[in-house]
Amino acid sequence: MTGLRSRSIGYGGRLRANVAAVGENAPRITLVPSVGEYPIYDELLYSVMTADEVRVEAFDHAVRSCAAGRTVVDIGTGADANWAVVAAESGATRVWAIEALPESAEKARAVVAARGFADIVTVLTGDSRDIELPEKADVCVSETVGAIASSEGVCEIFADAKRRLVHDSAIFIPHRVETVAVPFDYAAVLGDAGPAFQAEYATYVDRVFQTVGHPFDLRVCWTEIPHEGRLAPPITVEVLQFDSREYEYTMRESRARIDRAGRFGGIALGIRLWASPVDRDPVDSLEQRTSWLPVFVPTSGEQPRTVAPGDEFVLTFGARPSTDHRHPDYRLTARFADRSDPEMDWDGRYLGGTEFRSTAFYRELFAAYPATFRGE
Ligand SMILES: C[S@@+](CC[C@H](N)C(=O)[O-])C[C@H]1O[C@@H](n2cnc3c(N)ncnc32)[C@H](O)[C@@H]1O
């Protein structure tokens, strides 16, 4: 580990992963595991999302602008029932708030009652794909958008809602989400520090491993992608448009032209989200501080490769349903346009590939992880 400003920490009594120092020695950017796609929501995660003003303003505005006089289904209402309450406040005639996690649904029921909307909002416990509604809804809102747009299963959730839960002319919120990619020189930002998890979120690493059943190179997010580490402007690699009939996962090839000298450490993935079709400017997770932190896929190489302005990368990004038929698996490759070997070939499976510590980045991050995983 080269992270002079980070230390390894033992949670559960053992040394596991690098955790960043806090206070004046804190590195400029730290890592947080990508958690939104796993059923491990708790009070901290819900409170971070509810306090995310950029996200809340976008969804709040979109719901308020269409809910009056309509019926609404809020899929994945969470413990705070945010959009169900906004819909009721704005004059929706009936709201169904669906939540898969029983404890969160119970909390949502208490929030709805405390806000005086129990006669309008019904909280239903279960996966939306197993829920029947007494009638089809006019509006479908679901904040099951991931740090990679499709990673929390919004495509499958909306596809099922279109078939069974809403009218043909239903309004979908969000309206459109894109995933964008930026080649990133994280060493230029970290200096002599190494990659390390933010202390507050390090314990979620083991929660993801417990959910999946084994340790693997889980998706990680940087707290920020500072401009000084960006090697090219963002390019779009995934487009989800929810007014079209049925979403189909595809493989997309794009090109990124390097516009500054640096070292290619990997690709950062952010989202751009239009909650409603009239939104001119999207929520942009690479430009704004939101709870959708940018995912980072490290290079496969042992050392970040030096790049120069004018170099061109060919990126391929593809998604396909994972074995749970809901959360996508991803493949992301990057190669210089004038070379055939890839600099990166990422097997981003939801339930984890067979490999753990498969690249230099993950070996450094998990240098201290124990050889045997007991699922504690
Ligand atoms: C990112 S949180 C959003 C919570 C809340 N809607 C908000 O925006 O503040 C996603 C929530 O959706 C729930 N969820 C995900 N997929 C679901 C599904 N298919 N059916 C019901 N709930 C689901 C999760 O358990 C989680 O509580």
The ligand as an ORCA input file, in Angstrom:
! r2SCAN-3c Opt
* xyz 0 1
  C     -32.709      4.401     -3.840
  S     -33.926      3.971     -2.688
  C     -35.068      5.308     -2.887
  C     -35.975      5.549     -1.708
  C     -36.978      6.697     -1.917
  N     -37.871      6.438     -3.024
  C     -36.248      7.986     -2.200
  O     -36.068      8.284     -3.380
  O     -35.861      8.676     -1.271
  C     -34.678      2.634     -3.527
  C     -35.719      1.880     -2.710
  O     -36.412      1.028     -3.592
  C     -36.616     -0.228     -2.994
  N     -36.803     -1.152     -4.125
  C     -35.898     -1.451     -5.066
  N     -36.441     -2.255     -5.997
  C     -37.736     -2.434     -5.643
  C     -38.824     -3.174     -6.203
  N     -38.691     -3.875     -7.333
  N     -40.008     -3.152     -5.563
  C     -40.171     -2.452     -4.415
  N     -39.174     -1.746     -3.836
  C     -37.971     -1.744     -4.443
  C     -35.390     -0.422     -2.142
  O     -35.616     -1.364     -1.109
  C     -35.180      0.982     -1.618
  O     -35.901      1.194     -0.453
*
